[in-house]
């Protein structure tokens, strides 16, 4: 990828906001022989297929002109869904009270994966309750996390 993740997000976010949506997250990865740029969008009253199409068309045009990635890739625009991935510290604050799966970059007490109740955020730490034990994980130590829907 020609641009870093932050620069790519800075290019994408104003386009998404101009279309009355919120940029939830950006992923760029290899999927077999192809590259994929996946953009998650959201808004208060929910995302529908028309929102995804509008954002995809507009972003496609901007990305064609700016060419931040170089080479071929597939652009995907979608809602983050019920099992939404978490990308920003503010999202952890916003989703306090939800159950999440969390994977750390490095093991803590011999494990990298934790599942529990997201209590919130303290300074730069994510507070997770697992089996009545409270853990504080530095945000920078989290490789990925997602909401686990409760039915």
VOGU-3710 file (C-alpha; in Angstrom, 3 decimals, decimal comma):
1> xxxxxxxxxx> 0,000/0,000/0,000  1,429/3,363/-1,036  -0,225/5,327/1,804  -0,204/4,344/5,459  -3,431/3,399/7,253  -3,816/6,842/8,876  -3,238/8,708/5,608  -5,689/6,447/3,794  -8,282/7,033/6,498  -7,690/10,808/6,286
11> xxxxxxxxxx> -8,396/10,640/2,536  -11,556/8,510/2,938  -13,201/10,071/6,010  -14,190/13,473/4,507  -15,820/11,723/1,536  -17,869/9,456/3,825  -18,859/12,375/6,092  -19,918/14,485/3,101  -22,448/11,740/2,315  -23,920/11,977/5,861
21> xxxxxxxxxx> -22,301/8,782/7,080  -19,672/7,982/9,701  -16,461/6,172/8,811  -16,434/3,208/11,197  -13,249/1,549/9,961  -10,844/0,804/7,119  -9,188/-2,520/6,325  -6,684/-3,238/3,569  -5,559/-6,829/3,089  -4,571/-9,537/0,615
31> xxxxxxxxxx> -7,232/-12,135/-0,182  -5,532/-14,767/-2,294  -4,366/-13,159/-5,521  -6,220/-9,894/-4,965  -6,089/-6,937/-2,609  -9,201/-5,702/-0,830  -9,928/-2,247/0,559  -12,904/-2,660/2,900  -14,640/0,431/4,232  -17,176/0,189/7,055
41> xxxxxxxxxx> -19,704/3,006/7,301  -22,443/3,718/9,822  -25,033/6,322/10,752  -27,486/6,838/13,563  -30,519/5,395/11,794  -28,556/2,564/10,185  -26,965/1,897/6,813  -28,801/0,562/3,787  -27,648/-0,638/0,390  -28,174/2,820/-1,157
51> xxxxxxxxxx> -25,780/4,362/1,389  -23,159/1,753/0,507  -23,628/2,362/-3,216  -23,389/6,171/-2,858  -20,236/5,947/-0,750  -18,712/3,309/-3,035  -19,289/5,401/-6,189  -17,932/8,583/-4,625  -14,962/6,878/-2,973  -14,190/4,971/-6,168
61> xxxxxxxxxx> -13,882/8,267/-8,048  -11,707/9,886/-5,374  -9,466/6,813/-5,076  -9,080/6,623/-8,875  -7,878/10,238/-8,950  -5,700/10,132/-5,821  -4,426/6,559/-6,448  -3,306/6,077/-2,814  -2,789/2,317/-3,059  -1,218/1,647/-6,446
71> xxxxxxxxxx> -2,034/-1,571/-8,249  -5,363/-3,316/-8,507  -7,704/-3,856/-5,569  -11,375/-4,440/-4,867  -13,276/-1,705/-3,024  -15,938/-2,983/-0,627  -18,244/-0,677/1,330  -20,536/-2,101/3,992  -22,122/-1,665/7,390  -20,007/-2,889/10,308
81> xxxxxxxxxx> -22,925/-5,186/11,248  -23,952/-6,510/14,653  -20,552/-8,143/15,205  -18,798/-4,904/14,353  -15,028/-4,706/14,574  -13,587/-1,980/16,825  -10,893/0,326/15,471  -10,804/3,448/17,659  -10,661/4,058/21,395  -13,842/6,166/21,105
91> xxxxxxxxxx> -15,668/3,100/19,750  -14,770/1,176/22,919  -16,245/4,047/24,968  -19,350/4,167/22,793  -19,970/0,410/23,083  -19,466/0,027/26,841  -21,842/-2,643/28,111  -21,432/-4,870/25,042  -19,745/-8,264/25,027  -16,598/-8,381/22,902
101> xxxxxxxxxx> -13,919/-10,745/21,630  -10,480/-9,214/21,955  -7,130/-10,403/20,610  -3,884/-8,934/21,921  -0,703/-8,399/19,901  1,281/-10,273/22,590  0,201/-12,748/25,301  -0,932/-11,477/28,691  -0,881/-14,089/31,478  -0,227/-16,721/28,804
111> xxxxxxxxxx> -3,096/-15,866/26,481  -3,850/-13,492/23,622  -7,624/-13,977/23,269  -10,157/-12,678/25,783  -13,948/-12,625/25,726  -15,943/-10,550/28,149  -18,028/-7,525/29,002  -16,641/-4,212/27,789  -16,815/-1,953/30,814  -15,406/1,125/29,089
121> xxxxxxxxxx> -12,177/3,082/28,811  -9,825/4,512/31,450  -7,273/6,915/29,970  -5,742/4,865/27,094  -6,800/1,482/28,508  -9,753/-0,687/27,524  -11,514/-2,158/30,579  -12,802/-5,704/30,058  -14,534/-7,914/32,647  -13,844/-11,637/32,110
131> xxxxxxxxxx> -15,389/-14,100/34,579  -15,796/-11,322/37,170  -12,098/-10,377/36,820  -11,426/-6,856/35,541  -8,572/-6,355/33,058  -7,111/-3,121/31,722  -5,555/-3,564/28,280  -3,587/-0,702/26,737  -5,362/0,255/23,504  -2,094/-0,067/21,564
141> xxxxxxxxxx> -1,749/-3,694/22,727  -5,017/-4,755/21,037  -4,575/-6,410/17,649  -8,299/-6,653/16,941  -11,632/-6,740/18,683  -15,253/-7,189/17,708  -18,674/-7,085/19,313  -20,277/-10,438/20,155  -24,033/-9,972/19,666  -26,185/-11,234/22,541
151> x> -29,567/-12,713/21,636
//
